[in-house]
Amino acid sequence: DACVRHLWEMIQSTDGLKDETALIVLPEHGRHLFANGQNQDSLGRSGLDHGQGDDGDRNVWMLALGPDFKPDTVIAKTDVSQAGRASGRYETIDATMLAATLLGHGDVMTAGLKDAGMRPGLVIQEILR
């Protein structure tokens, strides 16, 4: 949290970046929905691992700052619909598509992924101004 704050404050104090830069922050993946029984902490709780592809791995948060985003907006949708999407929630690939779209490459990325037989992410419209 402190590193993100420091980065954002640096961006906002730099001419040419201030009020013109979008910052999207999210973890690379979530955590399993079950405890793994390893790496107990001081309270005896075991770690939550990652990497086996359960819904917990795909459940992540995202922070979006900058002039392109609505301030103070929280989205916790469960009705996102797209062929191949099981969770009903936004996924990490949607943050990637959001970034590509902000950079002007969303259509090219969507077409390339579809041509390769892959599912493109969705642009998270609810957070855009």
C-alpha positions as CSV (number, residue, x, y, z in Angstrom):
1,D,0.0,0.0,0.0
2,A,2.8,2.4,0.9
3,C,4.6,1.8,-2.4
4,V,1.5,2.4,-4.4
5,R,0.8,5.6,-2.5
6,H,4.4,6.7,-3.0
7,L,4.2,6.0,-6.8
8,W,0.9,7.8,-7.1
9,E,2.2,10.9,-5.2
10,M,5.3,10.9,-7.5
11,I,3.1,10.8,-10.5
12,Q,0.9,13.6,-9.2
13,S,4.0,15.8,-8.5
14,T,5.5,15.4,-11.9
15,D,4.6,17.7,-14.8
16,G,3.5,15.8,-17.8
17,L,2.2,12.9,-15.7
18,K,0.0,14.8,-13.1
19,D,-3.7,14.5,-14.0
20,E,-2.8,12.7,-17.2
21,T,-1.7,9.3,-16.0
22,A,-3.8,6.2,-15.3
23,L,-2.6,3.7,-12.7
24,I,-4.1,0.2,-12.5
25,V,-2.9,-2.0,-9.7
26,L,-3.9,-5.6,-9.0
27,P,-2.3,-8.8,-7.7
28,E,-1.3,-11.4,-10.3
29,H,-3.8,-13.9,-8.9
30,G,-6.0,-14.6,-5.8
31,R,-5.7,-17.3,-3.2
32,H,-7.2,-20.8,-2.9
33,L,-10.5,-21.0,-1.0
34,F,-9.1,-23.6,1.3
35,A,-6.2,-23.6,3.8
36,N,-3.2,-25.7,2.7
37,G,-2.1,-26.8,6.2
38,Q,1.4,-25.4,5.7
39,N,3.3,-22.3,6.9
40,Q,1.4,-21.7,10.1
41,D,1.4,-18.2,11.5
42,S,1.7,-17.2,15.1
43,L,-2.0,-17.8,15.6
44,G,-1.8,-21.3,14.1
45,R,-3.6,-20.3,10.9
46,S,-2.2,-22.1,7.8
47,G,-1.4,-20.4,4.6
48,L,-3.8,-19.9,1.6
49,D,-1.9,-21.1,-1.4
50,H,-2.5,-20.4,-5.1
51,G,-2.0,-21.9,-8.5
52,Q,-4.5,-24.8,-8.9
53,G,-7.1,-22.8,-10.8
54,D,-10.0,-22.7,-8.3
55,D,-12.3,-19.7,-8.2
56,G,-10.2,-18.2,-5.4
57,D,-7.2,-18.0,-7.8
58,R,-9.3,-15.8,-10.1
59,N,-10.9,-13.6,-7.3
60,V,-8.7,-10.5,-7.2
61,W,-9.1,-6.8,-6.3
62,M,-8.1,-3.9,-8.6
63,L,-7.3,-0.3,-7.8
64,A,-7.7,2.2,-10.7
65,L,-6.5,5.8,-10.3
66,G,-6.4,8.7,-12.7
67,P,-8.5,11.0,-14.9
68,D,-10.0,8.1,-16.9
69,F,-11.7,6.6,-13.8
70,K,-14.7,7.6,-11.7
71,P,-13.6,8.3,-8.1
72,D,-14.9,6.4,-5.1
73,T,-16.4,3.6,-7.3
74,V,-16.6,0.1,-6.0
75,I,-17.8,-2.8,-8.2
76,A,-18.6,-6.2,-6.9
77,K,-20.6,-7.6,-9.8
78,T,-21.6,-11.3,-10.0
79,D,-23.6,-11.1,-13.2
80,V,-20.8,-10.5,-15.8
81,S,-21.7,-12.7,-18.8
82,Q,-19.3,-13.9,-21.5
83,A,-18.9,-17.3,-23.2
84,G,-16.2,-19.2,-21.3
85,R,-16.6,-17.2,-18.1
86,A,-17.8,-19.3,-15.2
87,S,-17.5,-17.0,-12.3
88,G,-19.9,-14.1,-13.2
89,R,-17.2,-11.7,-12.0
90,Y,-14.7,-9.6,-13.6
91,E,-11.3,-11.3,-14.1
92,T,-7.7,-10.4,-14.4
93,I,-8.0,-10.5,-18.2
94,D,-10.5,-7.7,-17.9
95,A,-7.9,-5.4,-16.3
96,T,-5.6,-6.2,-19.2
97,M,-8.3,-5.3,-21.7
98,L,-9.1,-2.1,-19.8
99,A,-5.4,-1.0,-20.0
100,A,-5.1,-1.9,-23.7
101,T,-8.3,0.1,-24.5
102,L,-7.0,3.1,-22.6
103,L,-3.8,2.9,-24.6
104,G,-5.8,2.7,-27.9
105,H,-5.2,-0.9,-28.6
106,G,-8.3,-2.6,-27.3
107,D,-9.8,-3.4,-30.8
108,V,-6.5,-4.9,-32.1
109,M,-6.0,-7.0,-28.9
110,T,-9.6,-8.3,-29.1
111,A,-9.2,-9.2,-32.8
112,G,-5.8,-10.9,-32.2
113,L,-7.1,-13.0,-29.3
114,K,-10.2,-14.0,-31.2
115,D,-8.2,-14.9,-34.3
116,A,-6.1,-17.2,-32.0
117,G,-9.2,-18.8,-30.6
118,M,-8.7,-17.2,-27.2
119,R,-11.3,-15.3,-25.1
120,P,-10.5,-11.6,-24.8
121,G,-11.2,-9.8,-21.6
122,L,-14.0,-7.2,-21.2
123,V,-13.5,-3.5,-20.7
124,I,-14.7,-2.6,-17.2
125,Q,-17.0,0.2,-18.3
126,E,-18.5,0.9,-14.9
127,I,-15.3,2.6,-13.7
128,L,-14.7,4.8,-16.7
129,R,-15.7,8.4,-16.8
